[in-house]
């Protein structure tokens, strides 16, 4: 599926390339860009897509392939042809604004990481000596969550994570538009990846000092209460991150936090 620019109508285009064993979807897109012709022989512009590492690490090449969201760098053509011998279908993710063709604006995901403060704040970079000691069990629990590459697979599959479209008004400055767009993002569901990252840093010996700030973000509009426990996120995660476990941990922490706040009043 192609789209020439943001807000433009989408349309289908069919391409044919010579089969080679062990190709991935990115290799096919590179061949299509070289040919720049459709299967009917009509000249066309190269298809636009995002990619970087080609090793399922950066998360930028996420797209919907044969109706399933996945990484195009690790989607092998031979396996896709097993699903459908006549070819395969590529679409951009539907939960993010399309910039062009298969390229989407994933800025909303990074905005949600800001909402939940998915980092460990520091007040200086001087030598403060050794940090808190960590148990092996704590490290093993946190490591899978740290593998999140903010690819968006969990959000594309989530029925609660809706698309947020914000159109710039003709009399609006860029700064006003960005502020209004961010406000709309801040009211929408944060998604499984942001919840898991909040739990990752809450479990860190230093990060837990700011745990309440992250829990405040998760109880705000668009927070944990929106999750419907569909568990689609964990089914499509390319890194097999235990997202449902982290969502459950967030629920327990948030319940305890709210009880403490109620009794401390």
C-alpha positions in Angstrom: 0.0 0.0 0.0 1.3 3.4 -1.0 0.6 7.0 0.1 2.3 10.0 -1.5 2.2 12.4 1.4 0.6 12.9 4.9 -3.2 13.2 4.5 -3.2 12.0 0.9 -5.4 9.0 -0.1 -3.7 5.6 -0.1 -3.6 3.3 -3.1 -2.4 -0.2 -4.0 0.5 -0.9 -6.3 1.8 -4.4 -7.4 5.5 -5.2 -8.0 7.2 -8.3 -9.2 10.9 -9.2 -8.5 13.0 -12.2 -9.3 13.0 -14.8 -6.6 16.2 -15.5 -4.7 16.5 -17.8 -1.7 17.0 -16.3 1.8 15.6 -12.8 0.9 14.0 -10.7 3.6 11.3 -8.0 3.0 13.9 -5.2 3.0 15.8 -6.9 0.2 12.7 -7.1 -1.8 12.0 -3.3 -1.2 15.5 -2.6 -2.3 14.9 -4.5 -5.6 11.7 -2.7 -6.1 13.5 0.7 -5.6 16.1 -0.4 -8.2 13.4 -1.4 -10.8 11.1 1.6 -10.2 8.4 -0.1 -12.3 5.2 -1.8 -11.4 4.4 -5.4 -12.4 2.4 -3.9 -15.3 5.6 -2.2 -16.6 4.5 1.3 -15.5 7.2 3.7 -14.3 6.8 4.7 -10.6 8.7 6.3 -7.8 10.7 4.1 -5.4 8.7 2.9 -2.4 9.7 4.7 0.9 10.3 2.7 4.0 12.3 2.9 7.2 15.2 0.7 8.2 18.5 1.0 10.0 20.2 -2.0 11.7 18.7 -4.9 9.7 19.3 -7.0 12.8 15.9 -6.6 14.6 17.5 -4.2 17.1 16.4 -0.7 16.1 12.7 -1.3 15.5 12.4 1.2 12.7 11.3 -1.2 10.0 8.1 -2.3 11.6 5.2 -2.7 9.1 2.1 -4.8 8.6 3.0 -7.8 6.4 0.3 -10.2 5.3 -2.0 -8.6 7.9 0.4 -9.2 10.8 2.6 -6.5 12.3 6.3 -7.5 12.4 9.9 -6.5 11.6 10.5 -6.4 7.9 14.2 -7.1 8.4 13.5 -10.5 10.0 10.5 -11.4 7.8 11.9 -13.9 5.4 10.4 -14.2 1.9 10.5 -18.0 1.9 8.3 -18.2 5.0 5.9 -15.5 3.7 5.5 -17.5 0.4 4.6 -20.5 2.6 1.7 -18.4 3.8 0.7 -17.3 0.3 2.6 -18.6 -2.7 1.4 -15.8 -5.0 3.1 -13.0 -3.1 2.8 -10.9 0.1 1.2 -7.7 1.1 2.8 -4.7 2.8 1.0 -2.0 4.7 2.2 0.8 7.0 1.2 0.6 10.7 -2.3 1.9 11.1 -2.0 3.5 14.6 0.5 6.2 13.5 0.3 9.0 10.9 1.7 8.0 7.5 4.4 10.2 6.2 4.8 8.4 2.9 4.2 4.8 1.7 5.4 2.6 4.5 7.0 5.3 6.6 5.0 6.4 9.7 5.6 9.1 12.4 6.4 7.1 15.5 6.9 10.3 17.6 3.9 9.5 19.8 5.7 6.4 21.2 8.6 8.5 22.4 6.2 11.1 23.8 4.7 8.4 26.0 8.2 7.5 27.3 8.5 11.1 28.4 5.1 10.8 30.1 6.1 7.9 32.3 9.7 9.3 32.8 11.4 6.2 31.4 14.8 7.1 32.5 16.9 7.5 35.7 17.4 11.3 36.5 20.8 12.4 37.6 21.8 15.7 39.4 25.5 15.5 38.4 28.1 13.3 36.7 30.8 13.3 39.4 32.2 10.1 40.9 29.7 9.0 43.6 31.3 5.7 44.2 29.7 2.3 43.8 25.9 2.1 43.4 23.5 -0.1 45.2 24.2 -3.9 45.0 21.8 -5.8 42.8 20.7 -9.4 43.1 21.0 -11.8 40.2 17.2 -12.4 40.4 16.6 -8.7 40.0 18.9 -8.5 37.0 17.2 -11.5 35.3 13.8 -10.0 35.9 14.6 -6.6 34.4 16.8 -7.8 31.4 14.0 -9.0 29.1 12.1 -5.7 29.6 15.3 -3.7 28.8 15.3 -5.3 25.3 12.4 -3.2 24.2 13.3 -1.3 20.9 10.2 0.9 20.7 9.2 -0.7 17.5 5.4 -0.3 17.9 4.3 -3.9 17.3 2.5 -4.1 20.7 0.7 -0.8 20.0 -0.4 -1.8 16.5 -1.9 -5.0 17.8 -3.6 -3.3 20.9 -7.3 -2.7 20.5 -7.2 0.1 23.1 -4.4 2.0 21.4 -6.2 4.2 18.9 -4.9 6.4 16.2 -4.6 10.0 17.1 -4.8 12.4 14.1 -4.0 16.1 14.7 -4.3 18.4 11.8 -2.6 21.7 11.7 -4.8 24.8 11.4 -4.0 27.3 8.7 -3.6 30.1 11.2 -1.6 28.1 13.7 2.1 28.4 14.3 4.4 25.4 14.4 4.9 25.8 18.2 1.1 26.0 18.8 0.5 22.9 16.6 3.2 20.9 18.5 1.7 21.9 21.8 -1.8 20.8 20.8 -0.5 17.6 19.3 1.4 16.7 22.4 -1.7 17.5 24.5 -3.7 15.1 22.4 -1.0 12.4 22.8 -0.9 12.9 26.6 -4.6 12.1 26.9 -4.4 8.9 24.8 -3.5 5.4 26.1 0.2 5.1 26.8 0.4 1.5 25.6 2.1 -1.7 26.8 5.6 -0.6 26.0 5.5 2.6 28.2 3.9 0.6 31.1 6.7 -2.0 30.9 9.4 0.7 30.7 7.9 2.4 33.8 8.1 -0.9 35.6 11.7 -1.4 34.4 12.9 1.8 36.0 10.8 1.4 39.1 12.6 -1.9 39.7 16.0 -0.3 39.3 17.7 0.4 42.7 18.2 4.0 41.8 15.2 4.5 39.6 12.8 3.5 42.3 13.5 6.8 44.1 11.2 8.4 41.4 8.7 5.5 41.3 5.8 7.6 42.5 6.2 10.0 39.6 5.9 7.1 37.1 2.9 5.7 39.0 1.3 9.2 38.9 1.6 9.1 35.1 0.1 5.6 34.9 -3.0 6.6 37.0 -3.6 9.8 34.8 -6.0 9.8 31.9 -4.8 7.4 29.2 -2.9 5.3 31.8 -3.1 1.8 33.0 -6.9 1.8 33.6 -7.4 1.9 29.8 -5.7 -1.5 29.3 -8.3 -4.1 28.5 -6.0 -7.1 29.0 -6.4 -8.3 25.4 -2.9 -9.7 25.6 -2.3 -9.0 21.8 0.8 -7.1 22.8 2.7 -10.1 24.2 1.7 -12.2 21.2 3.3 -10.0 18.6 6.3 -8.7 20.5 9.4 -9.6 18.4 11.6 -9.6 21.6 9.2 -11.9 23.5 9.1 -9.3 26.3 6.7 -10.4 29.1 4.5 -7.4 28.7 1.5 -8.9 30.5 3.7 -9.7 33.5 4.8 -6.1 33.6 1.2 -4.8 33.2 0.2 -7.0 36.1 3.1 -5.6 38.2 2.0 -2.1 37.3 -1.5 -2.9 38.5 -0.2 -4.2 41.9 2.2 -1.2 42.4 -0.5 1.3 41.5 -3.1 -0.3 43.8 -0.6 -0.2 46.7 0.4 3.3 45.9 -3.3 4.5 45.9 -4.0 2.7 49.2 -1.0 4.5 50.8 -2.1 7.8 49.4 -5.6 7.3 50.8 -4.4 6.4 54.3 -1.8 9.2 54.3 -4.4 11.9 53.8 
